[in-house]
Amino acid sequence: MGEDGYRTGEITGVSAESWEAATQDAVERAAQRIRDLRIVAEATRFAVMMKDGHVAEYRVRLKISYKHEP
């Protein structure tokens, strides 16, 4: 058949500032590695790493879709 299709994968972004910045980190890293990212990514998990009773790092996991070429 040879038709192009789409696959999904997950990537985690990290930031010391916010979940929004962690999301941007994930999108930028995915764009460096994957061609033809789709327009929508789904945030599937949010987490924080804590240190001394304060938030030290924000983490967000994104489900991304991208074009698969046979």
Secondary structure, 3 states (H helix, E strand, C coil): CCCCEEEEEEEEEEECCCHHHHHHHHHHHHHHHCCCECCCCEEEEEEEEEECCEEEEEEEEEEEEEEECC
